[in-house]
Amino acid sequence: MKDKEDKVNQENKKNTKTKINNKLIYTIGNCQNGTFVDRPNRFIVNVKIDKSIFVCHLHDSGRIKELLYVPNKISILKAKNFEKRKTMYDIISAFAEDGEEILINSSLHRYISENFLNDSEISPFGKIEKLRAEVKYGDSRIDYLLEKQIDNKTERIWVEVKGVSLSVNKIAMFPDAPSERASRHLHELMKIKNSGDRAAVLLLIFRDSNYFRPRFETDKVFNKVFYEAINMGVEIYPVQFFLKDGKIYYKGNKIEILEDINETDSCNSR
């Protein structure tokens, strides 16, 4: 009897874990698929659907050359407020060579991260009492200020969010273009940590990965500051999501942060 109960309990735990690991986080909507034509500037992409060319807005200033090339498959969505815009459609995603659909719309990061952080079942911060967005600190605005109660005391956690669409050989990397802003945010988080509050970076990984590292080949300054921040006690949380049928899901697999490869290479060359 006991063996049967243990087996049922193990099966229930397995089902619960599966449910959590494929948890719906955000619904984007019904997208249309087309092919990439060109990118006249950072924020405009021309997409061909059937015989028509659609001028679309791209909410991502990164280079994303590994996804935006002729004639790669792209998904677009009609904007809700298109009457007030110059472009009727938004770029939502692009497809990798293996068929994986990768989110490349940074305007959705806010909704994804907010839903994730408010879900105590999967958030690394557990249950929170309050979430404030775009809170000013020093010369920057930090994405979130969370508050939670611990032993009748209020703990404050400042969280900066970064979206990651680049991954090579299962190694997710950020940034794919030099980013002074990203380095500045890390400096602010180190100041916050020194002040006594918790400080963290939430990395939204949108391509199937097992590891994360800064892309020092693109931005050596960010690479240096990233590992300085870790050593100062800034918490880094790489979190895996996936996009399927217009919906974003939490995957839940552990993503390991690699050691500073750039520093190791530098030492070996001396």
N, C-alpha and C positions, 0 to 999 in steps of 0.2 A: 504493500500500500504506500509506504514511504517513498519507494523508488518511483512509483507512478506520480506522486505529488511533486517530487523533485524534478521529474521530466516535464511536468506541466508548468512549473515555475520557471524553468530554464527556457521553455518555449515562449512563455509570456514575456520574459525579459528580452528575448531575441526579437519578438514582434514589436515590442516597444521601441527598441533601439532602431529597428528598420524604419519605423514610423517617424522617429525623430530625425534620422539621417536623410530622409526624403521629404522633409517638411516644407510645405508651401509657404513662401515668404511674401511674394508679391505677384500680382497678376498684371501683365502689361497690356494684353489685348490681342486681337487677331491681326497679325502682320501679313504683308504681301512680300513675296520673294521676287527679286530681280537680279540683274548682274551689274557689277561695278563698271562704270565708263571712265570717269576721271574725277579728280579732286582739284578744282580751280584754285581754291584757297583752303585755309585750315578748317573752315566751318561749312563749306559747301561741297556736296558730293552729287554727281550726276549718276542716276541709276536707270538702267533700261529694263522695262517690263513689257513683254511682247514687242511691239514696234515703237513704243512711246518712250521718251526720255523724261524722267522726273527730276526736278531740281530739289534736293533734300538738304535739310540742316543737320550737321554733325555736331553733337554735343560732346566733343572730345578733341582737345588741341594737340594730343600726342600724334606721333608719326604713323603708328600702326601699319607700317608698310607690309608686314607679314600677312595682313588681312585685307588691305585695300589695294587690290591689283586687278588688272584686266585678265580674264572676265570672271572674277570671283563672285560667288553667290552672296547677296546682301538682302537683309530684310528691312522693310520700312513700315511706318505706321502714320496714318493721317493725323495731324495735330488737332487737338480739340479746339484751339483758337486760331485755326488757319486763316480765317477771314481778316485777322489783324496782323498777319505776318507776310513776309515776302516769299516764304517757302511753305508749301502745303503739307509736306511730309518731313518726318524725322527719321534719321537712320537709327535702327535699333540694334542690329547685330550683323556679324559677318561669319562665314563658315570656314573652319579650318580644313586642311586637306583630308583629314580623317573623318570629316562630316560633323565634327563637334560645332555647335552653335555658340558663338562667343558674344556676350553683351559688350557693346562699344558706345553706350549712351550714358555719359556721366551724370546727366540730369536725373537719372533714376537711382543713383547711389543714395540719395537722401532717404527715399522711401524704403529701400531695401535695408539700409543700416538701422533706420529708426524702428522698423518692425522687428528686426533681429535683436536689437538692444532691449526692446520692451518685452521680449519673450524670455522669461526667467529659466525656461527649460533648456535653452541652448546658448543664451548669452554667457560669456565668460565672467560677467559681473553679477550673475544671479538676479535676484529680485531687486528692482530699484523703485524708489518712491517718487522720484521726479526726474524728468528729462527736459533740458532746455537746449535749443539749437542756436548755432551761430552766436556764441557768447564771446564778447571781446576780452582779450587778455594781451596786455602790452601793445605791440604794433600789429597784432593779428586777431583774426576771429577763429576760435577753435570750434570745430563742428558741433560738439556736444559737451554739456556739463551735466553729469549724472549725480544724483544724490541717493544714498541708501542708508538705512539705519542699522548700526551695529552696536549692541550693548547700550542702547538708548542715546547713542551719539550719531551725529550726521557725518558720513564719510562722503567727500567730494571726489569725483573722478572725471578728469578732462580727457575727452576722446577725439582724436583726429582720424578721419576716414580717408583712405586712398583706394582707388579702384585699380585692379591689376588684370590686364587682358593679354599680356605677353608671357608666354611660357615656352621654353625650349628644353626638350628631353625631360619633361616633367618638372622642370625647375622654373617656377614663376619668378618674374623679375620686374622691378620698378626702379626708376621711371624709364620710359622708352624715348624720352627727350629731356634735355637738361631742365631742371626745375629749381630755381632759387626759392620759390614759394614753399616747396616741400621741405627744403633744408631749414628755412626760417621757422616753419611750424615745429620742427624737431627741437630747435633751440628754445622756443617758447615752452615746449613740454618739459624740457630739462629744468627750466626756471621754475615751472609749476611743481615739479617733483621736489626741488630744493626748498620750496615754500612749505612743504608738508602735505600737500594734496597728492592724490594718485594721478598719474598721467599715462596715457596709453595711445597706441596706434592700432586701428582696426583695418586690416588689409582685406579687401573684398576680392577674392581670387575667382575669376570668371572662366578660367581654363583649367582643365583637369591637371592637377599637379601634386607632387609629393614633397617638394621643397620650395623654399623662398630664399632669395638673396637680392640685395640691391644690385642694379645693373651698373657697376663701376665703369664699364666700357663707355657708358653714355654720360654719367655724372659722378665724377670722383668725389666731389664735395659732399653730395648726398650720401654716398657710400661711407665716407669717414664719419659724418655726423650721425648716421644711423647706428653704427656700432658704439659710438660715444654715448648715445642716448640709452642703449641697452645697458652699458656699464654703469650709467648713472641711475638705473632703476626704472627707466621708462618701460612699460609693459608693451609687448608687441604680440598681436593676435592675428595670424594669417587664417582666414576662414574661407573654406571652399563652398562655392555656390555653382549651380548649373542652370542653364536655360533650356526649356523644352516646351514646345507648343504655346509660346507666348507667356510662359510663367517661370518665375525664378524660384528655385528650390535650394534649401540648405542641405549640403551633402554630408558634412560632419566628419570627414576623414581628417586625421591629424597631418598637418603640414609642418615640417621641421625647418627651422631657420638655420641656414648654413653659416659656418664660420666665415670670417673675413678673408675670402679667397685672394683679394687684391693685396692685402697685407702679407699673407703667406708667400705669395709670388715675389713680393718686394724683398722679403727677408731671404728667400732662396737665391735671389740674384745678386746679393751682396757678397 
